Amino acid sequence: MSEHFPKVSYIIIGSKERLSRIRSYQTEEGVECILCPFQSLEELPSLLDLKIAELDSSVISLIPAGAFPKKDARAQLIHFSRSEYQFWGWYHFGNKFKGAAQSIGKINTILNKVPQLEQGIFFSRPLYFSVGGLGNSGLNPFAELAKRFYLRLDPQKPLPSLTIRAKSLLN
């Protein structure tokens, strides 16, 4: 039986200028890709709350502009969408960015268990609203959201890394 709404929504976040240069992504049936352009990080929480409230999807994945999940990660999210359970998690670090900045990000993820921007984050839609949405966004828009999710439940094992297609993710 086919459903009329997507089960998984990928919300690509980035500046308006950056998203204007993004080509469309090829997705599977039951999946949609939505662009979420913003002027400044301060307006991101309210924009995301509005976008997510409009969706009928059971799974949401926030992805920085210039990145997209690999096919096996997308298949796992579709599988997760069939579950009635609440869940959340992030993607592994990829190998595209190397050096001191990525090393610090990996250490931060291990110690603080907070996903970095280039990792993306995914969650069940009911969980997002049960914790009150994104909250304040600082340099890492996922930090506050991850803290809120941790108050409810532990994350899933990280999914395979995102495919990074750009040097600059949000800008």
N, C-alpha and C positions, 0 to 999 in steps of 0.2 A: 504494500500500500504506500503510495507516494504522498508525502506531506506537502502542503502549499507554501511553507516558509522554510528558510534556511535553518539548518541545525547549528552551523558554526558561522560566526561573523568575524572577519579580520578587520580591525580598525587600524588604518595606517595613519599615524600621527606625525606631523611635521609642520614646518612653516608654510605659509601660502606659496611663497616663491619655490620652495623645495618640492612641494606636492604638484605644482604646475608642470614640473619636468618628469613626473613619474608616468611611465607607461602602464597600461592595465595589466593585471596579473591573470594568468590562466588558472581557473579554479575548478574543482570537481562539482558534481551535482550536490545540492544541499549546503553549499558554501557561498558566502558573499564577501566581497571586499568593499569597504567603505573608507573614503578619505576623510580625515578630520584635520583640516587646516586651521592654524591658530596664528594670531599676531604676536602673542607673548605667552610665556609659560603660566602666567597668573590666570589667564582665561581658560586654560586647558581643563581644569576640573569641571567647570560648569558646562563646557562644550561636550565633554565625554558623558557627563550625566544625562544631558539631553539626547545625545546619539544613542546611548545604551537603552534609555527608557523607550525610544521609538522602535527598538528591535524586537523581533519575536524569537530570535535564536536562543538556544539553551546554553551555548558556549560562546564566550567572547575572548578574542585574543588581541591584545594591544601590541602593535608592531611599529618600530620606528621607520620613517621613510627611508627607502634605500635597502630594505631588508624584507625577506619573506621566508616562511617556514618551508623546509624541505618536504618532499612528498610523503615520506614515512611519518613525519611529525603531523602533517595534515591528516593522514589516515588515523593516527592515534586520537586526535581531537574529535574526529567524526565518531570514532568508537566511544569515546568518553561521553559524547552528546546523547548517546542512547541510555545512559545511566540516569537514575533519579537522584543520585548522590551529589552533594556539593563538593567541589574540589577547586584547587588552584595550583599554579606552578609556573615555571619559566623554562626557557630553552637553554641548552648548554652554551658556553662560549664557543665561538667559531675560531677558525685559524686565520681569518683574513687580517685582523688587527693584531699586531705583535708589538712588543716593546713594554716600556715602563707603565704606560697608562693601562694597558690590558692586564698586566701583572697585578697592579694595585686593585683593579676591578675584580679580578679573580679572588684575591685575598679577602677583599671586602665581602664578596658573596659567600665565601666559606665561613668567615668569622661572624658576620652580621646576618647572614642568610637573607640578604636583600638583593633581588635581581638588579643588574645594571641595565641601563637603557638599551645597549646593543644586544641584550639577551631577550628582550620582549617578556611579556607576561600573559598568561591565559587563566581563565576562571569560569565557573558556572555563573550564569546571570543572576540567579537568586542570591548567591553568596555576595555579589557586588552590592546589591541593595540592602542586604542584611547588615553590612558593616558601614553603611552610610555613604557609599561612593568613594571617589578618589581622595578627597580631603585636600590639604594644601600640597602644592607641588613645588619642590625646590629645584635643585640642579638635577636630581634624579626623580622624575615623576612617579616612579614605581615604589619608592622607598616608603612613603606613608601608606600606600595601598597594601604593600606587603606586611607592614606592621599590623594593620587592621585585620588582614586575613589570618595572620598568626594567632590573633586572639581567639579565632573561631576553630581553626584546624591546621594541621601540618600540611605542607605542600606535597604535591606529587613528585615523584622522581623526575628530574629535568628531562625534557624531550630533546631530540637531536637539535643541533645548533641551527640558527637561521642562516639562510644564504644572504650574504651581504653583497650588495651590488654598487655601493657608493663609498666614498671616503668620508663624507659628512652625513650623519644620520638625520638629525632634526633640521639643520640649517640648509 
